[in-house]
Amino acid sequence: MKLAKELAKIAEKAGACDKRYSELLGLADKRDMIKMYLDEIDFCMEKDYPGNEFVRKHFKGIIEQYNVYLDDYIMLVNPDKVVALGETKGNIQFDSYTVGRVFLNHSSSVKIKVKDDAFVMIDVYGNSAVQVEASDNSKVCINRYGGTIEKNEKDRGIVKVVNKNKLS
């Protein structure tokens, strides 16, 4: 319960709503806290909640089971959802009819290869960098809140970038 109170206090400072604040206070298991983090990933990425040092201290070693990585090297194939934090680096591949979500923040740097008829949504925050290759009939949509994007389209593959926060 002490950990939940610490998280709730940080969430309140970040502007979490009363409902989520109350739900967080009621959590006792770290796995439930990670699930809530993933359910509220947009808020967490935007507010940099709860912070890398907090995650490192309390969740490192558990978060990886949920495809959340902090300062790691990753090589993944067809994950549903991936969160890369800190200085995470690596490669992710999507193929066949896979649908996936990828969230990058801080100084993460990931190469993503999408092929066949896969569809992937990518959210890029902070100073993160993503290199995306879309081929065959695949489609990629990138929401850019920060960071850098390198895209390569081949064989009817489409990469659409939507600049948020009026980035140039």
C-alpha positions in Angstrom: 0.0 0.0 0.0 2.9 2.4 0.7 4.0 2.1 -3.0 0.4 2.9 -4.2 0.3 6.0 -2.0 3.7 7.2 -3.4 2.4 6.6 -7.0 -0.9 8.3 -6.2 0.9 11.4 -4.8 3.0 11.7 -7.9 -0.1 11.2 -10.1 -2.0 13.9 -8.2 0.9 16.3 -8.8 0.9 15.4 -12.5 -2.8 16.2 -12.7 -4.5 12.8 -12.5 -8.3 12.8 -12.2 -9.9 11.9 -8.8 -11.2 8.6 -10.2 -7.7 7.4 -11.3 -6.2 8.7 -8.1 -8.7 6.7 -6.0 -8.2 3.6 -8.1 -4.4 3.8 -7.7 -4.7 4.1 -3.9 -6.6 0.8 -3.9 -3.9 -1.2 -5.7 -1.6 -3.5 -3.6 0.0 -5.6 -6.3 2.8 -4.2 -8.6 1.4 -6.1 -11.5 -1.9 -4.3 -11.2 0.0 -1.0 -11.0 1.8 -1.8 -14.3 -1.5 -2.8 -15.9 -3.0 0.6 -14.8 0.1 2.3 -16.3 -0.5 0.6 -19.6 -4.3 1.4 -19.5 -3.4 5.1 -18.9 -0.3 5.2 -21.2 -1.2 8.4 -22.9 -1.3 10.3 -19.6 1.9 8.6 -18.4 3.8 9.4 -21.6 2.6 13.0 -21.7 3.4 13.7 -18.0 6.5 11.5 -17.9 4.8 9.7 -15.0 6.0 8.3 -12.7 9.5 9.0 -13.8 12.4 6.7 -14.8 14.1 6.6 -11.4 10.9 5.6 -9.7 10.3 2.9 -12.3 13.9 1.7 -12.0 13.7 1.5 -8.2 10.3 -0.2 -7.9 9.4 -2.0 -11.1 12.6 -3.0 -13.0 12.6 -6.8 -13.4 8.8 -6.9 -13.6 7.8 -4.4 -16.3 9.6 -6.4 -19.0 7.0 -9.1 -18.7 4.5 -6.5 -19.9 6.7 -5.2 -22.8 7.7 -2.1 -20.9 11.5 -1.5 -21.1 13.7 1.0 -19.4 17.3 1.3 -20.5 17.3 -2.1 -22.2 18.2 -3.7 -25.6 15.1 -5.2 -27.2 14.5 -7.5 -30.2 10.8 -8.2 -30.5 8.5 -9.8 -33.2 4.8 -9.0 -33.3 4.2 -7.6 -29.9 0.8 -6.1 -29.1 2.1 -3.1 -27.2 5.6 -1.9 -26.4 6.8 0.9 -24.3 10.5 2.0 -24.6 11.7 4.4 -21.9 15.1 5.9 -21.0 17.8 4.8 -23.4 16.2 1.6 -24.7 17.5 0.6 -28.0 16.7 -2.2 -30.4 14.6 -3.7 -33.2 10.9 -4.5 -33.5 9.4 -6.4 -36.4 5.7 -6.7 -37.4 4.5 -8.9 -40.1 1.5 -10.9 -41.4 -1.8 -9.3 -40.2 -0.4 -8.1 -36.9 -1.7 -4.9 -35.2 0.7 -3.3 -32.8 1.3 -0.1 -30.7 4.7 1.3 -29.8 5.4 4.1 -27.4 8.9 5.7 -27.3 10.1 8.3 -24.8 13.2 9.9 -23.5 16.3 8.9 -25.5 15.0 5.6 -26.8 16.1 4.6 -30.3 14.3 1.8 -32.1 14.3 0.5 -35.6 10.9 -0.9 -36.6 10.3 -3.0 -39.7 6.6 -3.5 -40.8 5.7 -5.8 -43.6 3.0 -7.9 -45.2 -0.4 -6.5 -44.1 0.6 -5.4 -40.6 -0.7 -2.1 -39.1 1.3 -0.3 -36.4 0.6 2.9 -34.4 3.7 4.6 -33.0 3.8 7.5 -30.5 7.1 9.3 -30.3 7.9 11.6 -27.3 10.9 13.4 -25.8 14.2 13.0 -27.6 13.5 9.5 -28.8 14.3 8.4 -32.4 12.5 5.9 -34.6 13.5 4.4 -38.0 10.5 2.8 -39.7 10.5 0.7 -42.8 7.1 -0.2 -44.2 6.9 -2.6 -47.1 4.4 -4.8 -48.9 0.9 -3.7 -48.0 1.7 -2.5 -44.4 0.6 0.7 -42.8 2.2 2.7 -40.1 0.8 5.8 -38.4 3.2 7.9 -36.2 2.0 10.5 -33.7 5.0 12.8 -33.2 5.0 14.7 -29.9 8.8 15.1 -30.1 11.8 13.1 -31.2 13.0 12.3 -34.6 11.5 10.1 -37.3 13.2 8.4 -40.3 10.8 6.6 -42.7 11.2 4.4 -45.6 8.3 3.2 -47.7 8.6 0.2 -50.1 6.2 -1.9 -52.2 2.9 -0.1 -51.2 4.0 0.3 -47.6 2.7 3.5 -46.1 4.1 5.6 -43.2 1.9 8.6 -42.2 3.3 11.1 -39.7 1.0 13.3 -37.7 2.8 16.1 -35.9 1.2 16.9 -32.6 2.0 20.0 -30.5 2.6 21.9 -33.7 6.1 20.6 -34.3 7.8 21.5 -37.5 
